[in-house]
Amino acid sequence: MTSALSHDVLVLNKNWAALRVVTAAEALADLFVGRVEAVDTDYQAYNFASWHELSEYMYEFEPDGRGFVKTVASAVLVPHVVRLLRFDRVKRRSVRLSRKNVYLRDNFTCQYTGKKLPSSRLNLDHVIPTSRGGKTTWENLVCCSIEVNERKGGRTPKEAGLKLVRQPKRPDPAALLFQTHRFRHDSWRHFVDAAYWNTELHD
């Protein structure tokens, strides 16, 4: 019961945009009082009563298929996604420009070789070197293997005979939201595109 209540649940705004991640305990409490509705992979929405009915049905046929919060009398399925019934006007947080967020944006993949590597073998590269006027921005930073970074040195990719896999850009906060959480679900991909070390990067 405790583990099921700690599962991650994606919260959508009223306009179906990914907003934040909460625990199952918070999501079920909001569902019970009518603050949110549960959403399945077919975009079908449920209030608490209909979700409880669905849960009972699923528990009868697939008791071990997904996470359930069980009581003496019943079992309630933990939703993967819930949607606010009133618009949340919370300002969307900007994405911190940090080492880990660049790694997350680039999926821990060297942007010159296309190889996915552990963080211990990665570095950040200024596409246009700082010695040549390059800035520390989302559009000028990429994840790069240490070996390639050392070979490139203070040169541009063209001068070093390298080519970017894709042009770097500022990521969508929702994409990093999906990347960051360990217990993410495939159903989240319908609502988000694709966090962080605390040290922000500056010139």
Secondary structure, DSSP 8 states (H G I E B T S, - for coil): -HHHHTSEEEEE-TTS-EEEEEEHHHHHHHHHHTSEEEE-TT--EE-HHHHHHHHHHHHHH-TTTS-EEE-SS-EEE--SEEEESS------------HHHHHHHTTTB-TTT--B--GGGEEEEESS-GGGT--SSGGGEEEEEHHHHHHHTTS-TTTTT---SS------HHHHHHHH-TT--GGGGGTS-----S-----
